[in-house]
Amino acid sequence: MRKMIFPLLTFLWMVVIFSFSANPAEESTQISRSVGRMIGEICISEFQEWPKERQDAFAERIDYPVRKCAHASEYAILGMLLWFSFSGIAGRKAGLYSFVTGTFYAASDEIHQLYVPGRSGQISDVILDASGVLIGLLLIYILRTGIKRYKKHTSNRQIQIKIK
C-alpha cells in the first residue's frame, strides 16, 4: 500500500507546485501579499488598526522573504515525499534519488515559468528549491536517527531491567 500512496502523494504535490507556478505574476503577487498581511495580523497586535496603505506597505516589504520561504517549504515537503516514495525501492540511495529528482523538478518548474505571463525562470530559485529538498531530506534523517536512538535506548533499558 505504501508503495502506491507515497508516489501518488508526491505526484499530487508536484501538481500543486506546478499550479502555483502557472499563476501569472500579478496573481502570484496577490497571493504572497495576502500571506504577508496574514503574517502582519498574527505577529503585530495593532496591525488591524493600521491604515490600509501601511498594511499594504508591510506586506510588500516582506513579500520577498515570504516568496523564498514558500519556495523552500514546498520543496522541503517534496523532498520528504520523494524520500518516502524511493525508500521502499532504492534503499540507501533513496536520499540521492530524491535530491536529484527534486532538483530536476525544480529546474523544470523554472523553465515552465518562462512561459507564464510576467514570470521568469531563475537559477537562484532552482538553487533555493534544491536547498529546500535537502532540508526535507535532513529532517527525515534527523527524525529517523532520533527514533533509532530512542528505540535503542528503550530496548537497552528493558534489557537492564530484566537483568536486575
Short mmCIF file of the C-alpha atoms (twelve columns), coordinates in Angstrom:
data_MODEL
# 
_entry.id   MODEL 
# 
loop_
_atom_site.group_PDB 
_atom_site.id 
_atom_site.type_symbol 
_atom_site.label_atom_id 
_atom_site.label_alt_id 
_atom_site.label_comp_id 
_atom_site.label_asym_id 
_atom_site.label_seq_id 
_atom_site.Cartn_x 
_atom_site.Cartn_y 
_atom_site.Cartn_z 
_atom_site.pdbx_PDB_model_num 
ATOM 1   C CA . MET A 1   0.000  0.000  0.000   1 
ATOM 2   C CA . ARG A 2   2.831  2.407  0.923   1 
ATOM 3   C CA . LYS A 3   4.430  1.790  -2.468  1 
ATOM 4   C CA . MET A 4   1.339  3.303  -4.079  1 
ATOM 5   C CA . ILE A 5   0.372  6.054  -1.630  1 
ATOM 6   C CA . PHE A 6   3.646  7.979  -1.436  1 
ATOM 7   C CA . PRO A 7   4.237  8.144  -5.200  1 
ATOM 8   C CA . LEU A 8   0.630  9.335  -5.584  1 
ATOM 9   C CA . LEU A 9   1.082  11.979 -2.859  1 
ATOM 10  C CA . THR A 10  4.368  13.014 -4.481  1 
ATOM 11  C CA . PHE A 11  2.697  13.399 -7.865  1 
ATOM 12  C CA . LEU A 12  -0.167 15.408 -6.336  1 
ATOM 13  C CA . TRP A 13  2.320  17.693 -4.548  1 
ATOM 14  C CA . MET A 14  4.142  18.238 -7.849  1 
ATOM 15  C CA . VAL A 15  0.797  19.247 -9.361  1 
ATOM 16  C CA . VAL A 16  0.315  21.744 -6.512  1 
ATOM 17  C CA . ILE A 17  3.770  23.228 -7.154  1 
ATOM 18  C CA . PHE A 18  3.069  23.362 -10.895 1 
ATOM 19  C CA . SER A 19  -0.259 25.127 -10.297 1 
ATOM 20  C CA . PHE A 20  1.412  27.794 -8.134  1 
ATOM 21  C CA . SER A 21  3.974  28.317 -10.897 1 
ATOM 22  C CA . ALA A 22  1.229  28.592 -13.508 1 
ATOM 23  C CA . ASN A 23  -0.203 31.690 -11.818 1 
ATOM 24  C CA . PRO A 24  0.595  34.862 -13.761 1 
ATOM 25  C CA . ALA A 25  2.888  37.286 -11.932 1 
ATOM 26  C CA . GLU A 26  0.073  39.596 -10.827 1 
ATOM 27  C CA . GLU A 27  -1.935 36.751 -9.291  1 
ATOM 28  C CA . SER A 28  1.164  35.282 -7.647  1 
ATOM 29  C CA . THR A 29  1.971  38.661 -6.128  1 
ATOM 30  C CA . GLN A 30  -1.558 38.990 -4.742  1 
ATOM 31  C CA . ILE A 31  -1.268 35.566 -3.098  1 
ATOM 32  C CA . SER A 32  2.088  36.312 -1.467  1 
ATOM 33  C CA . ARG A 33  0.934  39.757 -0.344  1 
ATOM 34  C CA . SER A 34  -2.154 38.211 1.273   1 
ATOM 35  C CA . VAL A 35  0.210  35.897 3.158   1 
ATOM 36  C CA . GLY A 36  2.195  38.998 4.180   1 
ATOM 37  C CA . ARG A 37  -0.977 40.616 5.518   1 
ATOM 38  C CA . MET A 38  -1.838 37.433 7.406   1 
ATOM 39  C CA . ILE A 39  1.637  37.442 8.962   1 
ATOM 40  C CA . GLY A 40  1.084  41.063 9.978   1 
ATOM 41  C CA . GLU A 41  -2.248 40.179 11.602  1 
ATOM 42  C CA . ILE A 42  -0.700 37.294 13.520  1 
ATOM 43  C CA . CYS A 43  2.568  38.937 14.574  1 
ATOM 44  C CA . ILE A 44  1.632  42.591 15.107  1 
ATOM 45  C CA . SER A 45  -1.089 43.207 17.662  1 
ATOM 46  C CA . GLU A 46  -2.092 46.648 16.324  1 
ATOM 47  C CA . PHE A 47  -1.905 45.634 12.639  1 
ATOM 48  C CA . GLN A 48  -5.701 45.826 12.255  1 
ATOM 49  C CA . GLU A 49  -5.668 49.480 13.355  1 
ATOM 50  C CA . TRP A 50  -3.046 50.463 10.787  1 
ATOM 51  C CA . PRO A 51  -4.276 52.309 7.704   1 
ATOM 52  C CA . LYS A 52  -4.653 50.089 4.629   1 
ATOM 53  C CA . GLU A 53  -1.672 51.791 2.948   1 
ATOM 54  C CA . ARG A 54  0.588  50.899 5.875   1 
ATOM 55  C CA . GLN A 55  -0.688 47.301 5.904   1 
ATOM 56  C CA . ASP A 56  -0.009 47.072 2.167   1 
ATOM 57  C CA . ALA A 57  3.478  48.556 2.628   1 
ATOM 58  C CA . PHE A 58  4.238  45.964 5.307   1 
ATOM 59  C CA . ALA A 59  3.017  43.127 3.080   1 
ATOM 60  C CA . GLU A 60  5.089  44.481 0.196   1 
ATOM 61  C CA . ARG A 61  8.177  44.819 2.390   1 
ATOM 62  C CA . ILE A 62  8.074  41.152 3.454   1 
ATOM 63  C CA . ASP A 63  6.968  39.860 0.047   1 
ATOM 64  C CA . TYR A 64  10.450 38.666 -0.983  1 
ATOM 65  C CA . PRO A 65  11.117 36.588 2.158   1 
ATOM 66  C CA . VAL A 66  7.569  35.195 2.014   1 
ATOM 67  C CA . ARG A 67  8.116  34.015 -1.561  1 
ATOM 68  C CA . LYS A 68  11.515 32.499 -0.804  1 
ATOM 69  C CA . CYS A 69  10.239 30.711 2.307   1 
ATOM 70  C CA . ALA A 70  7.358  29.362 0.226   1 
ATOM 71  C CA . HIS A 71  9.839  28.010 -2.336  1 
ATOM 72  C CA . ALA A 72  11.984 26.314 0.309   1 
ATOM 73  C CA . SER A 73  8.988  24.921 2.201   1 
ATOM 74  C CA . GLU A 74  7.169  23.463 -0.780  1 
ATOM 75  C CA . TYR A 75  10.367 21.760 -1.940  1 
ATOM 76  C CA . ALA A 76  11.206 20.510 1.577   1 
ATOM 77  C CA . ILE A 77  7.828  18.755 1.528   1 
ATOM 78  C CA . LEU A 78  8.599  17.444 -1.957  1 
ATOM 79  C CA . GLY A 79  11.965 16.123 -0.732  1 
ATOM 80  C CA . MET A 80  10.303 14.224 2.109   1 
ATOM 81  C CA . LEU A 81  7.617  12.791 -0.166  1 
ATOM 82  C CA . LEU A 82  10.247 11.744 -2.697  1 
ATOM 83  C CA . TRP A 83  12.252 10.023 0.023   1 
ATOM 84  C CA . PHE A 84  9.203  8.058  1.174   1 
ATOM 85  C CA . SER A 85  8.500  7.174  -2.462  1 
ATOM 86  C CA . PHE A 86  12.049 5.983  -3.147  1 
ATOM 87  C CA . SER A 87  12.896 4.423  0.225   1 
ATOM 88  C CA . GLY A 88  10.992 1.220  -0.478  1 
ATOM 89  C CA . ILE A 89  12.692 0.615  -3.817  1 
ATOM 90  C CA . ALA A 90  16.062 2.375  -3.654  1 
ATOM 91  C CA . GLY A 91  17.195 1.557  -0.113  1 
ATOM 92  C CA . ARG A 92  20.242 3.569  0.920   1 
ATOM 93  C CA . LYS A 93  20.209 5.576  -2.313  1 
ATOM 94  C CA . ALA A 94  16.713 6.966  -1.634  1 
ATOM 95  C CA . GLY A 95  18.177 10.268 -0.446  1 
ATOM 96  C CA . LEU A 96  20.336 10.669 -3.542  1 
ATOM 97  C CA . TYR A 97  17.475 9.802  -5.902  1 
ATOM 98  C CA . SER A 98  15.162 12.151 -4.018  1 
ATOM 99  C CA . PHE A 99  17.624 15.028 -4.197  1 
ATOM 100 C CA . VAL A 100 18.328 14.548 -7.903  1 
ATOM 101 C CA . THR A 101 14.639 14.147 -8.780  1 
ATOM 102 C CA . GLY A 102 13.624 17.174 -6.683  1 
ATOM 103 C CA . THR A 103 16.369 19.313 -8.226  1 
ATOM 104 C CA . PHE A 104 15.401 18.301 -11.760 1 
ATOM 105 C CA . TYR A 105 11.777 19.064 -10.972 1 
ATOM 106 C CA . ALA A 106 12.797 22.493 -9.634  1 
ATOM 107 C CA . ALA A 107 14.699 23.206 -12.865 1 
ATOM 108 C CA . SER A 108 11.760 22.086 -14.999 1 
ATOM 109 C CA . ASP A 109 9.436  24.249 -12.925 1 
ATOM 110 C CA . GLU A 110 11.599 27.308 -13.525 1 
ATOM 111 C CA . ILE A 111 11.612 26.547 -17.260 1 
ATOM 112 C CA . HIS A 112 7.814  26.272 -17.079 1 
ATOM 113 C CA . GLN A 113 7.673  29.758 -15.524 1 
ATOM 114 C CA . LEU A 114 9.390  31.202 -18.603 1 
ATOM 115 C CA . TYR A 115 6.094  30.641 -20.422 1 
ATOM 116 C CA . VAL A 116 3.835  32.171 -17.747 1 
ATOM 117 C CA . PRO A 117 2.871  35.845 -18.241 1 
ATOM 118 C CA . GLY A 118 5.052  38.133 -16.147 1 
ATOM 119 C CA . ARG A 119 7.065  35.288 -14.618 1 
ATOM 120 C CA . SER A 120 10.673 34.326 -15.175 1 
ATOM 121 C CA . GLY A 121 12.847 31.321 -14.527 1 
ATOM 122 C CA . GLN A 122 15.628 31.939 -12.038 1 
ATOM 123 C CA . ILE A 123 18.726 29.816 -11.441 1 
ATOM 124 C CA . SER A 124 18.721 31.190 -7.885  1 
ATOM 125 C CA . ASP A 125 15.254 29.697 -7.374  1 
ATOM 126 C CA . VAL A 126 16.474 26.293 -8.594  1 
ATOM 127 C CA . ILE A 127 19.267 26.511 -6.012  1 
ATOM 128 C CA . LEU A 128 16.783 27.587 -3.326  1 
ATOM 129 C CA . ASP A 129 14.391 24.781 -4.270  1 
ATOM 130 C CA . ALA A 130 17.198 22.205 -4.247  1 
ATOM 131 C CA . SER A 131 18.156 23.513 -0.808  1 
ATOM 132 C CA . GLY A 132 14.549 23.002 0.258   1 
ATOM 133 C CA . VAL A 133 14.686 19.387 -0.959  1 
ATOM 134 C CA . LEU A 134 17.898 18.931 1.021   1 
ATOM 135 C CA . ILE A 135 16.296 20.428 4.147   1 
ATOM 136 C CA . GLY A 136 13.384 17.997 3.811   1 
ATOM 137 C CA . LEU A 137 15.813 15.093 3.483   1 
ATOM 138 C CA . LEU A 138 17.791 16.308 6.504   1 
ATOM 139 C CA . LEU A 139 14.575 16.458 8.538   1 
ATOM 140 C CA . ILE A 140 13.842 12.841 7.577   1 
ATOM 141 C CA . TYR A 141 17.395 11.866 8.563   1 
ATOM 142 C CA . ILE A 142 17.164 13.656 11.915  1 
ATOM 143 C CA . LEU A 143 13.792 12.072 12.689  1 
ATOM 144 C CA . ARG A 144 14.948 8.592  11.705  1 
ATOM 145 C CA . THR A 145 18.152 8.938  13.725  1 
ATOM 146 C CA . GLY A 146 16.204 10.170 16.749  1 
ATOM 147 C CA . ILE A 147 13.711 7.318  16.507  1 
ATOM 148 C CA . LYS A 148 16.517 4.750  16.182  1 
ATOM 149 C CA . ARG A 149 18.305 6.191  19.232  1 
ATOM 150 C CA . TYR A 150 15.083 6.222  21.213  1 
ATOM 151 C CA . LYS A 151 14.328 2.599  20.321  1 
ATOM 152 C CA . LYS A 152 17.887 1.565  21.145  1 
ATOM 153 C CA . HIS A 153 17.764 3.445  24.448  1 
ATOM 154 C CA . THR A 154 14.425 1.919  25.471  1 
ATOM 155 C CA . SER A 155 15.475 -1.606 24.433  1 
ATOM 156 C CA . ASN A 156 18.748 -1.260 26.421  1 
ATOM 157 C CA . ARG A 157 16.699 -0.116 29.399  1 
ATOM 158 C CA . GLN A 158 14.411 -3.108 29.118  1 
ATOM 159 C CA . ILE A 159 17.431 -5.426 28.998  1 
ATOM 160 C CA . GLN A 160 18.888 -3.766 32.131  1 
ATOM 161 C CA . ILE A 161 15.589 -4.119 33.954  1 
ATOM 162 C CA . LYS A 162 15.330 -7.817 33.050  1 
ATOM 163 C CA . ILE A 163 18.924 -8.474 34.186  1 
ATOM 164 C CA . LYS A 164 18.329 -6.908 37.587  1 
# 
